[in-house]
Amino acid sequence: MVQPRLYKRIAPSGQMSRTGKIIVGPKQTILTCKVVDYSAGGACLEVFGQGSVPDRFEFLYGSVKKKSRIVWRRGLRFGVTF
C-alpha cells in the first residue's frame, strides 16, 4: 500500500541504500530500519518488531551519523528530523 507524501522533500537523496541503523545508546542494541524516504532535513523510517524506538536517537545511514528526533508516528512508520 502506497501512502501519499504529506510534505515535499527539500533535496532528494538519489540512489542510496534502503537500510539504516538506529543507535539508541552506547550499551544498547542497534536497531535496523528500512529507509522509506530521505532528504536533507529528515527521513521516513520503518521498523519491524524490534521493540520501541525512543523519541531521540542517532541515525546511521551510509557513513553519515545524525542526531535525530521523531516528529510523527503512524503504525510501524515514523518521521524524523535531523
N, C-alpha and C positions, 0 to 999 in steps of 0.2 A: 504494500500500500504506500503510495507516494503522497506525502503531505506537502501542501503548498508552502512556499517560503514566506515568512512574515516580514522579514527585513532584507533589503538588498545588501549584498556584500560590498565592502569598501574596495577591496582589491582581491581578485580571485587568486588562488594559490597555484593553479596549474596542475600538472600530474605529479602527485606525491603518494606516498604510502597511505593506505587506508586504515592503519592501526596506530595507536598511540599508547602511551603509558601514563597512568595516574599515580603519582608519588604522594602518599598521604603523610608519611613521617619517616624518620631515619631508620626506625626499627620495625616498621610495619610492612605488610605485604604490598608489593607493587601490583596494581590492577591494570589489566589490558582492556582497551576500549576500541570501539570502531569509530573512526572519524567520518561523520556524515557530511560535514561541511566545515571549511576552514577559511578564515580571512585574516587580515592584518590585526583586527581588533578583537577577534573571538572565534569560537568554534561551536559546532553542534556535535555532541558525543553520544554514544550509545554503549551501555554496559549491561552485560547479561549475567544475572545471578551470581555476582561476586560480592554481595554484601552492599552496605550503604556507602555512598560517597559523601564525604563532608563538604561543607559549603566552600571551603578554601583548601587548595592543594597546589602542587606543582605538576604541570603537564609537559611531558616529554614527547615531542613529535619530530622525527628525524634526528637531527643533532641539536635541536633547539629546546631548551628548558625554560618554561614561562610560569610565573606565579599566576594562578587563575582563581576566579570566583564564579560560582554558579549564579546565574541571573534568572533562569526559569527551568522548570521540570515538567515533563509530560510523559508519564509511564517510564519506559526504560531510557528515553532520551532526555538530555538536558543541554542547556546552552551555557557557555562560559564566556567571560570577558577576560582579557589579558591586561 
